[in-house]
Amino acid sequence: MSEPASHFQRFRIDVAYDGRRFDGWQSQPEGNTIQDHLQASATKICPGVATVQGSGRTDSGVSAAGQVAHFDVPGDWRMGPVEWQKALNANLPAAIRILNCEAVPADFHARFSAEGKCYVYRIETGDVLPPLLAGLAWHRRGFDPDGRLEEVARLFEGTHDFRSFSANRNDGKDESRDTIRVISSVTVDREEADSIKIGFCGNGFLYKMVRFLVGSAVYCIEGKFPPPEIIALLQGADRDRKAPFCAPADGLSLERVLYPPEFFPKP
């Protein structure tokens, strides 16, 4: 049972991390996940912090520029947001950083208050992958969408059944889960000659969903997965069939988590 609101102060943190050396977000016995490191840092500062709750999971190897989490501190613990940000960063690995910390209402919840998320997936198409991008981009040498990527991307926009574009977590809940999601926008950025960035914003994403969408788009452009088959899967024509390819974790980053304006009104 949670404590009465007057007995704790809730803080929101905006977290960025390079996911290459970590085992994803969700806590694991080995202790090398983002949540594990945040929890260890917070508990070292204040033993009364029971849980650091994130907006959702990211997989092993996936990075984030705008993950959001919250934690509760006993009401008599006298540290403000600035002190918490500095103290957490001082105790975290260099590849995990708290970009912002602020006090929030007791009814704010990093996961359940979220209205949507935005992801970016990066593909590098040159002959040589720049070494500083190793593990941060999918190296698809010679891939040339020739303007067709935007057309394929539009197929994913709107309300669809994305069951075929997701993986099972093997937790026994997959058969009964709701797989309807709304993708509000898919954008394609080709500002750099050999670099493609595909952005996805929606009200929620299933396990490995963005990676299946990217893999499907690439296969479509390469002639291995025609648009009518993509449309059929989006319409739930065959709920037992999976999209043919899941892009690697390399290149995927959680960019933003969206919340109702009443929690964070614009100045």
Buried (B, 14 or more C-beta within 10 A) or exposed (E): EEEEEEEBBBBBBBBBBBBBEBBBBBBEEEEBBBBBBBBBBBBEBBEBBBBBBBBBBBBBBBBBBBBBBBBBBEBEBEBEBEEBBEBBBEBBBEBBBBEEBBEBEBEBBBBEBBEBBBBBBBBBBBEEBEEEBEBBBBBBEEBEBEEBBEBBBEBBBEEBBBBBBBBBEEEEEBEEBEBBBBBBEBEBEBEEEBBBBBBBBBBBBBBBBBBBBBBBBBBBBEEEBEEEBBEBBBEBEEEEEBBBBBBBBBBBBBBBBBBEEEBEEEE
